[in-house]
Amino acid sequence: MDATALHYENQKLVQQLEAQKSEMHVLEAKFKELRNEQSSYDNTLISLDKMWNQLVDDLILLGVRFGGGLNNLPALDHEELSEESIESCPSEEIFLFMLLKSNNYGKKGDNSLLEFAEEALALRRSATLALMRSLQEAIAAQQARIFVISFKCREVK
């Protein structure tokens, strides 16, 4: 090969390298954007989890206040999500981990993972609904006691 051909090949390689560098910068920017977006989603899920836990705590404490018993108090001891707990989870499983507060569901097929997620979320939802029903029953019992007391007070007058 003569010098002109080598120079031409060198220019083509330099152009390819520049195109690849440009593409790499675009991809790095997109990756950074996606990472920031994921961080925003993670923070939203952490906030949602804290609010859900606060709802559960409030339901339990209101139930106790209205005389619903102390059997739900152990549910007050729950794990809060944090950025540290998320960082230990593989990136492709973070969303599911945050929803389920569990990273021990194993590496099974997509269907069994989906089933596990649905079961775990249904369990969390049903536990919260059970607490709400318990609170409603405690409030109804309290209202009945108040009605009986007010009725007896009227009879005494």
N, C-alpha and C positions, 0 to 999 in steps of 0.2 A: 504494500500500500504506500502510496506517496503521501507527502505532507498535507496536501489539500484534502485528500480523503480522510486522513486522520483528524484534521482540523474540523471538517464537516461532522464526523462522527462525535467528536468531542462536544461540539455545539449542540447536537441533538441530545446527547446525554445530559448536558447542563440544563437544557430546556426541560427535559423530563424530570430532572432533580428539582428544579424550581417549581414545576407543576405539582410534584408530589409534596414539596414543602408547603405550598399554598393550600393544598387539599388537607394536609395534616393540621395546619393552623385552623382551618375551617372546622375540622372534626374536633379539635381540642376545644374550640369555642363552644361548639354544640354540646360537647360532653360537660363542660363547666356549667352551661345553662341547664342541662338536664340534672346535674348534681344539685344545683341550687333549687330547682323545682322539687326534686326529691326531698331535700332538706325542709322545704316549706310544707310538703305533704306530711313528712315525719312529725314536724312540730304541730301540725293540725291534729294528727292522730294522737299525739301525746296529750294535747289539750282536751280532746274528746274523751280519752280514757280517764283523765282526771275528773272531768265533769260527770262521767258515768259513775265512777267510784264515789264521787260526792253525792250523787243521787241515791246510790245504794246506802251510803252512810246515813244520809238524812232520813231515808225510809226506815232504817233500823232504829235510829234514835227517836224518831217520832212514834214508832210502834211501842218502844219502851216507855216513852212519856205518857202515852195513852193507855198504859197498862197491858200491853200486848205480850208481856213476858220477856225473858232474857235469852230465849233459845236462839235468836238470830245474831246475838252479839259476836260470836266467832267470825262472822262474815265481815266484821269491821277490820280484821287483820288481812289486808290484801296488799299485793305488791304493786307499787306505782311504776309506771313506765318512765324511763329516763333515756337520755341520749346515750349514756354509757351502756345500758342494757341492749340498745339497738346496735351499737357498734360491734358487739360480739357476734351478731347474727349475720349469716351470708346475705349479701346485698339483694339477691333475687327472692329472699324469703322475708325481708324486713316487714313488708306490709302485712303479711299473714301473721308473723310473730306478734306484731303490735296489736292486731285485732284479737288474737287468741291469748296473748300473754304467755305463750309457750313456744319453745323451740325444740321440743322433744317428739314431734310427730313423725320423725324419720324421713328417709328418702324413698318414699314409695311412688307409685305411679300418680299421674295427674288426677285420675278419678278418685283414688283413695284419699289424696291430699284435699281435694275439693270436698269430699264427704266428711273428712275430719273437720275441716273449717266450718262447714254448715252445722255439724253436730255441736261443735264448741260454741259457736255463736248462738245457736238455738238454746243451748244449756244456759249461757249467760243471760239471754233474754228471758227464759222461763224462770230463772232464779230471781231476776228483778221483778217480774210479774207476780211471783209468789210473795215477795216482800210487800208489794203494793196491795195484794189481797189481804195479807196479814194486817197491814196498817188499816185498811178499810174495815176489817172485822173488829180491830181494837177500837177504832173510832165509833163504830156502831154500838159496841158494848158500852163504851163510855157514855154515849148519848142515851142509851137505854137506862143506865144507872142515874144519870142526871134527871131523866124524865120521871123515874120512880121516886127519886128524892123530892123533886118539885111537887109531885102528886101527893106524897105523904105530908109535905109541908102545908099544902092547901087544906088537907083533911084536918090537920091540927088546928088551923085558924078557925 
